[in-house]
Amino acid sequence: MRRFWHTRELSTVAILALEAIVFTWYLWPEGGRAHPFLNGPNGLLILKYSSIYGIAAIGAAIVIISGGIDLAPGAVIALTSVVTGHLFVKSGWPLAPSVAAGLLTGAAAGLVSSWLIVRVGLPPFIATLGVMGIARGVAFIITEARYYDLSRTIPPGSRLLGVPVDWVAPVVMIAAACVFQFLMKRFQWGRAVFAIGGNETAAVFTGIAVGRVKTSVYVVAGLLASVSGIVLAVAQGQGKADLATGYELDIIASAVVGGASLAGGRGSVVGAVLGALIFGVLRNALPQIPGATFYDRLIVGLVVIVIVVLDQVLVRHER
Amino acid sequence: MADLEFRDVHKSFGAVRALGGVSFAVREGETHACVGENGAGKSTLLKIVAGILRADRGEILWRGAPLRVGSPHDALAVTDRVGRLDEPAMRSRAAALLDELHVPVSADRRMEHLSPAHVQLVQVARALAFDCRVLVLDEPTTSLTDAEATQLFGVLAALKARGVTILFVSHRLPEVFRLCDRITVLRDGHHIATFDREAATVDQVVRAMVGREPPGHVPRERPAGDARPALSVRDLVRRPRVNGVSFDVAAGEIVGVFGLVGSGRTELVETIFGLARPDAGSVDVHGHRLAPGAPASAIRSGVALVPEDRQRQGLFFNLSLGDNLALPGAALVSHRLIRRREERDGAASQIAALSIKAPGLQVTPDRLSGGNQQKVVVGKWLGIAPRVLLLDEPTKGVDIGAKYEIHNIIRREASRGMACLVASSDLPEVLALADRILVVRDGRLRGELSAVEADEERVMRLAAAPAEGPA
């Protein structure tokens, strides 16, 4: 039981629940009107928009656990939306190959990052900063300031593989979280990622294929970012080069709030998803509080600091 | 009369008990040594005296009255901090003090420009500056050469002549016997004995420290059988530290590689294991050529390396003991899914076989003592049942008890047919363990001695004296 309560994910769940309760109470409507926060459609909205961050945050958490950092996901999201939109709308490809090409773009961005890190020896911050610029730049070159309208071909209310289009993002996020939680906790690959993040020198001395594992980590992160890109493109009904600007920091923040340590070797995939939901709820509820409009970025910033400080105090307490 | 008296001092860090009721007295004006293995509790005791830590239970009496030390600020002189003596107002006083103690340092020098030895001496002199009555020193000679240590002892003798009580913590017995009037032995957080120097022998003190008789060289029967070499190194070059090395190790044989710091000893074993890509030469294991520069290939061929620095190269402090013990196996198995039960059984059997003291498989290695951490690094490799075991400084920084245990583990594995290569700069260790000793200097083998013909002098002569040429 002690172990159960010390599970890091559980404290993230507690923070999320506390947050939901506070907003439910604070936004309670007068005189029997519908609750602006606590209702089905709003819940789906939160889930849908959190998923865009959440799916990429799974990749960010894995990169951070391996001792690295990825600044590219925001730009990869935009590039993916542009590539898929271009092929689907402009070149008239069917949906499936267009999406596949978008996903390949994300994987390729990850491959370039990992090549710069593993082979060239650049620090992950610099390598992915460069890839971030390149991906965003390529997106602008392709679109030339236009955007691809996807809403006409994927109308709201349609279904993808039997799933209502609004539910695709949350379903993909939950599925990805399950798959990668399992890969990280029960597979040799996941343990190698933790080992490399904990002590890369010892990993080399233990015969772990450090270069190959790191490459896979950045490819996975790129791939998940491009999944976010597809999801965002479908949600907004467009592929655009300036989509998801600045998302990389929210994505990293989600992973960190979910327990990932930038020192490496510590973190959780499920935690990253919960972290994305914490921010999703904040971003949804704060604008509904009268007068809070200008405070929401400030509050989001404070929340990051408070949660991470709280986490460190708890870790220290356990020792 | 007792100047400083410890009464039933207890201190625990979480589940680890550092001091379990220590009582002894330091007499006024005497020089008192406190000795013990790593983890015996010496440093914890000193930190309590200095006010850095607080005892859980028990008290320290200072001339019969309880000593209340709230913070290091209130404490006696603990020469643990680097002081500065360069303020102009203090210059003449400082110069006089340094002169009185024959410390060959100008009062105008900045501390950062002093050698470690002179820093130590200045710290001791600083103790005099405020007329201290008790001086506590924690391993003051670890970073000093013999000549510098002699100088420090001269200063301490001068202090003693002035009636200063000195409590001296060390694990170097020769200096303890040279300097101290009485010797207190701690082991596992308990006071074992206090000896008068005149009445004690080094053997008595060592036995009290270790708690058992120290074994010497153990004659060992080599298993007969396969005469072909298990490990065969030919003309191995890794510039600039390995310059053409060839030798064989037979199955069941323990070969020592002795070399001083910088001799190429570590680079040699790391190149054999594939951590560095050789510029030339080859490594064969049971007739199978290893791929150059690929540790995973070496592991698959049955080669394991226990590295020199367990903290940096051996252990994952974010992973459980079970994971640490299971990780080398990942390079061998084809299945991608972790087999929990299999790993748990394997880890438990290593913990039992090496008698690793740990509260469970789930704890992280930082909860273990240095000796047990080292056994984990050995155990993680024994778990894959290697045919060739390379060990680099296998007992560096572990206490005497763990050292003997690790030596016995190596002997046991060799007697079961493992080829062991022990690289070490610890000469007694190499002499105690090896059937055959290879001496390295400047990246070349300078000689080979059998266990029978080897002694400290012959090995050292080969290792240290370039003028005499190779044997």
Chai-1 contact restraints between the chains, C-beta under 6 A:
chainA,res_idxA,chainB,res_idxB,connection_type,confidence,min_distance_angstrom,max_distance_angstrom,comment,restraint_id
A,R186,B,I338,contact,1.0,0.0,6.0,A-B,restraint_1
A,F187,B,R336,contact,1.0,0.0,6.0,A-B,restraint_2
A,F187,B,L337,contact,1.0,0.0,6.0,A-B,restraint_3
A,Q188,B,A330,contact,1.0,0.0,6.0,A-B,restraint_4
A,Q188,B,R336,contact,1.0,0.0,6.0,A-B,restraint_5
A,A195,B,F316,contact,1.0,0.0,6.0,A-B,restraint_6
A,G198,B,F316,contact,1.0,0.0,6.0,A-B,restraint_7
A,G198,B,N318,contact,1.0,0.0,6.0,A-B,restraint_8
A,N199,B,F316,contact,1.0,0.0,6.0,A-B,restraint_9
A,T201,B,R312,contact,1.0,0.0,6.0,A-B,restraint_10
A,T201,B,Q313,contact,1.0,0.0,6.0,A-B,restraint_11
A,A202,B,Q313,contact,1.0,0.0,6.0,A-B,restraint_12
A,A202,B,G314,contact,1.0,0.0,6.0,A-B,restraint_13
A,A202,B,F316,contact,1.0,0.0,6.0,A-B,restraint_14
A,F205,B,P307,contact,1.0,0.0,6.0,A-B,restraint_15
A,F205,B,Q313,contact,1.0,0.0,6.0,A-B,restraint_16
A,T206,B,L327,contact,1.0,0.0,6.0,A-B,restraint_17
A,T206,B,P328,contact,1.0,0.0,6.0,A-B,restraint_18
A,G207,B,P295,contact,1.0,0.0,6.0,A-B,restraint_19
A,G207,B,A296,contact,1.0,0.0,6.0,A-B,restraint_20
A,G207,B,I299,contact,1.0,0.0,6.0,A-B,restraint_21
A,G207,B,A331,contact,1.0,0.0,6.0,A-B,restraint_22
A,G265,B,N318,contact,1.0,0.0,6.0,A-B,restraint_23
A,R266,B,N318,contact,1.0,0.0,6.0,A-B,restraint_24
